[in-house]
Structures are given as C-alpha cells and as structure tokens.
Amino acid sequence: MGSYQLTRLVKLHGNNESFPRSRLLRAGGLTMQYENGAIRKIESGGTEIIRMVYAAVRDQHWLTVLPEISGEKLTKSSTGFSIRFDAHYKHKEIDFRARYYIKAFADNHFTFEMKGEAWSTFMKNRIGLCLLHPIEPCAGKECIITHPDGSQSIQLFPRSVYPHQPFRNIAAMQWKINEHTDAFLRFTGDVFETEDQRNWTDASFKTYSTPLEIPYPVEIHKGTILNQKIELDLRGEMPADAMSGKKVIFKITAGNSIPLPSIGTAISSRKQPLTQIEAGYLKGIGFNHLRAELHLFSPGFEKQFDQVMLESSLLDLPVELCLLFGKEPEFEMQLFLQRYRKDPMKIKSILLLSQHEKTTPGDLLETVAPLIRKLYPGIPLGAGTNCNFAQLNRDRPDPDTVDFISFAMHPQEHAGDDKSLFENAAAQKFAVETARQFEGHRPVHISPVTLQRRFNANISNFEEPALSKAMPPQVDVRQLSLAGAAWTVGSLKNLLESGAESVSYYETVGERGIMMGDHGSQWPGHFQAKQGMFFPVFHVFRMLLSLADSRVLHTESNMPLAADGFAILSDEYGLLFLANMSHLTQEVELSGIVSYETLVKMNTRTFNQIVRPDSLRIKQDPPPAKTDDTTLQMQPYETRIVKILLK
C-alpha cells in the first residue's frame, strides 16, 4: 500500500484548519489567553481561577450558533490591556450582532462586556455571557453568593456531580483562591445561576444567564438590545508566577491498583457489513464485548438483529445488548424472543432503555425485568440512559431492580474546539465516581464513549439513521487523527482509574470506528481517511488489551492539559500510555520508574507507518531502545506507548 497523502494538519486533528491564534496576556498578577473571542485560563501564581469567559447564542434546540468575528483590536499598556471585537451570529432565522469589550488592569481587575442587538425576530434558549469555573481548584470550597436583592448566602462548590443548579439567583460571587487571596465576581444585565457541567462531562461549573426556571424558548424581537457585563477582582496577596518555565511531571505510583474494566467497541453504523478481513484485525485487539442497540419498536429491528448476529459471530464476542422498547414492551419483548430463539447470540449484559423516556422507566422494569431474569439467569440486567449523565443523575433508577447502571459519554455537548475537547476528559471520572455513590452502589457501565454526540438529547432519546447524503454531525474528523488517539488516552485515564466496570468505545469500522476498513470514506472531501487505514486509536486499544489480567495503576500529571496518560501492570511488565494533549511540543519527566522502552510512537513523522495494515509487523525507525533517561520530548498530539520498569 502506498503513502497516505495527508497534510500535517489532517494528521494532527483531522482537517486543514490552522490552530487558532492564542495570545498570552498579563495585567497585574493575572495571566490569561485570548483566543477567538474568548478569554481562557485566567490564572494567578499558577492557580487557575477562571477556565473561560465567552458569549453564547443558543437556538431553541440548544444548538450553539458560532459567530463570525471581525474588527479585533488589542491595545496593551503599562497598566494592562483592552480588546474590542465584533461578532455576527447568523443561522437560519437567527441574526444577532454584538460588540465585545475586554479589559484587564494592573490592580487585578478584569471585565468582559457585551453590547448586542437582534437584527431579526427569532426563538432562543439563551443569549449572553458565560463563565466557566475549573473543577479542581473550586470543588468543595465555600462561595458567598450575593443575590439581586442584596442578601447573601454561603454555599459550596459541589464535590460530587450536582444534578441541578448548585447556585441560583446570582448577582455576585466570592470565594478563596488560597489562604491569602479572594476572588470577587459581579454580573450585570441579567440574573445568573451556576450549573454543574460535569453532568454533560464538561470539566467545569458554568455561571450563565438566564435562569432555566424562566420558560424557554423565548421569542426575541428585531431591535431588542441585550447588554451584559462580568467583572472579576482579586484581592489580597498576589503569589509569584509559579508556572513560569514549568515542565510536565508525570508520576506513576506502584502501590494500590484496581482491575481493568471490561473494554468493548460498538457495531458499525456504516451501510456495508463487516468483512472477514476487518474482523481478523479486530479480533487481534482482544476486545471483551460488542455493544449493540436493538430498537424493538422499529420496523428495522430484524435488520439490526442480523447485523448484531453477523458482527458478534465474526468477532467471536459476547454482546452488550441495549434493548430500546416503545409503547408495547410486552409485545416487543416477544418479538425479540422469537428472533433470538431462531438465532441465539452470546449475551454479556442487557440494558433496558425506552424510546419515549430519557431514563429507564419503572413500569418498563416491572414489565420486562422478571421475564428476562427468568429466561436469562446470570446475565446482568441494567437500567440508565442512552443520553448524558445529566439525565441519569436527575432520575436515578431503583437499585433493587438492576445489577448495573449505564450512561453514555461524549465531550462536545457545549463546545467542540480542540482545547475544550481535551479539557473535558477530566469530567468523566467525576461522573463515574458520583454514579458509584448512588443508592445501592451498583457497578457503572459507560455505553458508549464517542468523540461526537450521537443525537441531541434535548429532542431525542436515541440515534436515528441519517437521511441526508451529507456527512452527519455524529462524525468527527478527529477520529482518524493523532488528536483522536491522544483524547482517547485522556478519556481512558479517567475511566480506568474511576472504577467503571465496563466501557464501550467508538465503533468497529468506518468513519466512527477505530479503523477505516475495506471501504473508503463516504465523504472524502471532509473525512480524509483512506481505504484500509488504521486510525491511531487502533493501536491504543491493541496495546492496552495485549496484557492479560493487567491492573490499573494510579498516575498523576501536574499539567494534565499539557500531557497525561495512564499505566497498567501485569505479572510480566508494565505499560505506560502517555499523550501530548496539545498542538505544542511538550517536555515530560517521568517519575516513579527506573527505565522505559518505547514500543509505539505515534506522531506526524510516524503517521504513515502506523496507519498501514502491515504496521502490526513493522519495526519503527529508529527501533525501540531501553533508556534510563526518563525525560521525553513529545511532539504535538503525540501518543507514546512504552514498557516501564517501576521503582
């Protein structure tokens, strides 16, 4: 097979879009980054105070309208800086335009102001400024909330994922950054509230307007003026910039370890059936199960069943079966049993879901569960949601009726840029840890993990077949890229160490799979994978599942948004999976090991080699070498898989 003619940018993150320009700005004791109309990572002394300040326009289905930004002007002075820019939000009937003013001063005062106007009449769920609070520096801390009437209340940033808004009716907020410094926020132009975005596996608390208790969507009339402002003040002793020149230190602890969960993949959504050649490559990975949905209410149920039978048989894998019931669960269950008796499959677990409800309704469990337990004794039976953790966290099943609980994960409910993708991976552990604390402490299944969301949970409960010939929104071009593999390493780190019992990732083949397979891309102008191509993520799972009976070690990165990973240990040796989580070169020092030997290195230089089907037999050049120099130079979005000798 010849060389893959892909550009460096496509290899890095799936498309030819340049990485957005990020400008590091300082004012007083504050540092921050300005990027594409947003302020990211406001820090003081190496402590992250605010993750992001930005504006959002959300339509009546909660879809985000991206703006066209123009007229940017940045002015710096000895006392701080100011930024002005215009943004035009245009999508279908929505036409909203705003001018933004961002200022920061030497006295540690920061402002972000919006002056906007509706140029058409349209329906909206939200228009306004949003502020993201980072989880780790805030969780568990007291926060003084000032309400619009001037009264105050003392509340806590939640540690576990809070199902609803922890803070409501906000005019101002105050909390301690450290022993000597307090942060003060003021909001004008609307009433704000805070939600726990870990419900959607976003790694932040978000303070936004307008309160969700006010009915939506709302019609905005042409000519409506919307002005809002957020002000931040830091008061107290400003610590020195502890992050200056700091490198990534990745620590591996050889003490306590936990079992590796069951790791599987899902049947393909492409039209063509799985082939023998594709199945041969996939069987070599060693997945533990195959996730499959059967829509028992649908006329297409028989075709779905046939596909599940084919793929599970070719892969010789038991099925994590997700049964979606409609309005006649008893009748639909009988249809399934008739088909199953004709062509039985090996079932690993059964998850009961509803076509009409976000989470498994109690009456469905009462109707179907006794029959399943009678017919399939010993097979775990679960309840939960096909949607986000939010739906499950707000409507928890009766633990006495099920053996496990389940929910899906993806990192793009609110934003899809590369940085947000990697920031959000950390939220996955919080969702699992919170779910494990539910009454009954049932095991947690993540079913499935995808790079892009499969459907809009605000308007649906399951994915329906795409009708358009255009590339569907469920496909993310980063699936084929180094960034896709790096994000998967970050996701696995958080899910493996959180104690999930079962995790299902992506699909077998196709644009949403771990390899392209025997058919070329359906949308080659957008998704530029070639026929037969392994995606870099293929090797992550191949190597992860290569160690029988391995256990997950505890690992910690001091800069997880720069580089992070996980480690597993068997009786034979340990494996470290380390990824550069950025498009910048990173230096990483490994702590807790004596030496390492590189087995797989995935970067732009090795890309053409690792995506070839014969990469399983290729020795990379230069060949792996054992070294006691525990400092790694990692290229943008590089993933390194190394054999390690622990101290």
Secondary structure, DSSP 8 states (H G I E B T S, - for coil): -------HHHHHHSSS------EEEEETTEEEEEETTEEEEEEETTEEEEEEEEEEEE-TTS-B--EEEEEEEEEEETTEEEEEEEEEEEETTEEEEEEEEEEEETTSEEEEEEEEEESS-EEESEEEEEEEEEHHHHTT-EEEEE-TTS-EEEEE--SS--SS-SEEEESEEEEEEETTEEEEEEEESS-EEEEEGGGGT-SEEEEESS-TTS-SSEEE-TT-EEEEEEEEEEEE-----TTTT--EEEEEEEEEEEE--EEEEE---SSS---HHHHHHHHTTT-SEEEEEEETTSTTHHHHHHHHHHHHHHHT--EEEEEEE-S-HHHHHHHHHHHHHHS---EEEEEEEESS-SB--HHHHHHHHHHHHHHSTTS-EEEEBSS-HHHHHHS---GGG-SEEEEEE-S-SS--SHHHHHHHTTHHHHHHHHHHTSTT---EEEEEE-SS-SS-TTT-SS-----SSS--TT--GGGGSHHHHHHHHHHHHHHHHHT-SEEEEEESSSTTBSB--SS--SSTTTS---TT-B-HHHHHHHHHTTSTT-EEEEEEESSTTTEEEEEEE-SS-EEEEEEE-SSS-EEEEEESEEEEEEEEEESTTTHHHHTSGGGGT---SS---EES--EEEE-TT-EEEEEEEE-
